[in-house]
């Protein structure tokens, strides 16, 4: 009865239908670094009460101007994908335009710390997770794609795998767009920040631990050339990674397809 009631509540709130009912929670996580409460969606696969399994976790980031609820609203199949791949999916709120950075010019934005430390600590405390880098992956779309690779590279002690879908991997492309200057400063006054915080330059520093990396982009996406350049750079450096380009634009039609391949990639990583 209670499970059925919960399913109908989720159906009403998020506006999608489903044939099974994996757990979908909205949790509130306190950020000590930013002194505020932040929401996240947590999708937990159907649990077998006879099996006390610990589950790997994929942290899935939203894009610019998005919210924590974007993924589950736009891609309700995440529920079935969590069941199919037997993993927990966490979709945290990354703010309107945080770019998942600890802003060097605004101490109110410490989303790198939030995502790389505060959220995993909360999830590990409240869910039956594999509490190890080998049981964690991070990815996202657009701004969240930047966050997935940026945080993955800089925190390989926390995440064993990272990825990006249509990621804004070179912030210099967005000098006058997407509020990037509000987070890292005007490019004319803070030119070093535009190098330091761009994924295309972050990959010049070898991560502390080896990473499994996947990223993709649609060939009609405005970030396509940047992603292709990142792929070519990693190839020249001899960095192992999976890179996929396929027909598609910067939209949910593309991301709802791409997430299936990324979750399969992470599932194979976790199985290893």
N, C-alpha and C positions, 0 to 999 in steps of 0.2 A: 504493500500500500504506500509506504513512505517513499520507496524508490520510484514508483509510478508517479506520485505527486511531484517529486523532484524533477523527473523528466518533463512533465508538463510545465513546470516553472521555467526550466531552461528553454523549452520551446517558445514560451511566451516572451521571455526576456530577449533572447537572441534571434528569434524569428527564423528558425530553420527546423527541418524535419529529419528524423533518423529512424533506423530500424532497431537499433540497440541503444543502450544507455550507459556508456562509459561515464565516469565521473567528471564533471566540469565544475570547478570551484572558482569563485572570485575571492581572492585573499587580499588583505591589506598588510603591507610590509612597512615597518618603520625604518626610515633611513637616518641613521645617526649622522652621516656626513652632510645631509641636507636639511635635517631637522624637520622632516615632514613625513606624512603617511602617503604611500604610493600603492596603487592597485596592480594586480596581476591576475591573469587567467591561468589556471593550472588544470591540464587535461590528464587524467590518470586512466590507464587501461583497465578494463574489467579484471578484477582480481579473483583468483581462485582461492577460496578460503582454506583449501587443503594444502596450498603451496605457499610457503613463506619466502617469496622471492623478493630480491632487491632489484630496483629498476634503474636503468640509465635515464639521463635527463637531457633533452634538447631544449636549449634556451632560444626562443624564436622572437626576433625583434621586429617591430613595426617601422614604417617609414616616416618621412617628414610630414608633419601636421596630423599624424595618426594617433591612435590610443591603444591601450592594452587589449581592447575588445575587437580590434580590426580583424585579426586573423580568424578568430572563431566565427565572426559575423560573415566575413567574405568567403571563407573556406570551411564550411561546416563539416566537410569530409575529414578534417583533422581528427575528429572523434574516432572515426573508423581507422584512420591511419595510426593513431596511438594504440588501438587494439591490435591491428595487424602487425605492427613492428614491436609491440610490447615495450613501450617506452613512455615516459612522462614528458609532456610538452608544457613549457612554461612561457607565457607571453607577458612580459612586464611592460608597464608604461614607461616610455622613454622620453616623455615630454614632447612638446610641439616641435622643438627644433634643437634637441640636445646634442645630436650627432654622437651620442654615447661617449662624450668626452668629460674629463675633469677640466672645465674651462680655466685657462690661465688668466682670464681677465674678469671672471664673474664667479665668485665662490659659491653662489647659489646653485651652480650647475656642476654636480660631481657624479655624473651618471656612469662614468667608467668605474668608479669605486662601488657604486650601487649595484651595477650588473655583475662585476667580477668578484665581488666579495659579499655584500649584504644580502643579495637575493639567494645565491647558492647556500649560504649559511642558514637562511630561513627555510628554504626548501628541504635541505638535509635534516633540519630539526623537526620538520612537520610531516615529512613523507618518507616512504620506505625506499630510499635511494641508495645507489652505489656511491659512497662518499669518497670519491677518488677522481682524478683527472681523466682516468680511463673510462669513467662512466658519465662524462659530461661532454656535450658539444654545444656550439653556439653558431647561429646563423641569422639571417634576416633579409629584408627587402629594402632596396634603395638606401636611405639613411641607415636603416638597420643592417643592410649588407656591409656598409662601411663599418658599422659597429661590430658585426660578427668577426670580420677579419682583423680589425684594429685591436679589439679586446682579446681575441684568440691568440694573436701573435704576442701581445704584451703580457698575457697571463697564461702562458702554456703550462704553468704549474697548477692551474685550476681547470683548464679545458684541454682535452686531448685531441679534439677535432674542431674545425671551424669552417665556416662557409659564408657565401654571399649570393644573393639573387638580385641582379640589376643594381649592383652596389655603386654608390658614389665614391669610388676608390681613389680619385684624385680631386682633392678639394679645390685645387686651382681652377677646375672647370666651373666651380660654383662661386667665384669671387663676388659676384653681385646677385647671388640667388640663395634661396633656402636658408637664410639667416645664418650662414656659416660665419660671417664677419662678426655677428653678435656673440658668437661663442669663442672665437680665437683672435679677434681683433682685425682691424682693417689691414689689408695686404700691404699697403704702402708703409704703415707704421710697424707692423709685426710680421715681416716677410718670413722670418724663421719659423713662425708658428704654422704657416701654410705648408712648409716642408715637413716639419716634425709630426704633424697630426694627420698627414695623408697616408693612406694605406700603401700607395705606390712607393713611398719612401720608408715606411715602417718595415717593409719586407727586406730592407737592406741589412737589418739587424737580425742575426740568427736567434730564433727563440731558444729559451733555456732548455726546453724539452721538445722532442720531435712531434710534429703536428700532422694529422691527416687533413688535407685541405680540398675543398670543392667550391667552385664558384661558376656562375653561368650568367648569360645575358642574351636578350633577344637582339637580333641583327638590326631591328628597326628602333631600338632603344637609344635615347640621347646619351646614355652612358656606355654605349657599345664600344666605341673606340678606346675609351679609358680601360675597360675591362680586357679588351684584346691586348692592349699595351702591357697591362699587368701580367697577363698570361705569358707574353713573349719575354718579359723581364724574368719571370720565374724560370722559364725554360733556359734562358741564358745563364742563370745562376745555378742550374742543376737542381732546383727545388721540385720534389715530387708533388704533383697535385692533379686533380681532375678539373678540367675546364670544358664547359659545354657552351656552344652557341647554337641557337635554333631560331626559327622564325618567331617573331613576337615583339611586342611593344612594351612600354613601361606601364603595365596595367595588371589588373587582377586576373585576367584570362591567362596571362603568362605565369604569374606567381602561383596560381592554384594548380598549375601543371608542374612547375619546377619543384615545388615543395615535396612532391611524391618521390622524385629522384634523389633529392637531398636526404630525406629521411631514410631511404633505402641505403644510401651511402653510409650514413651514420650507424644504421643498424648493423651493417657489415663490419664497421669499425668496432662497435661494441662487442660483436661476436668474437672478434679476434682477441 
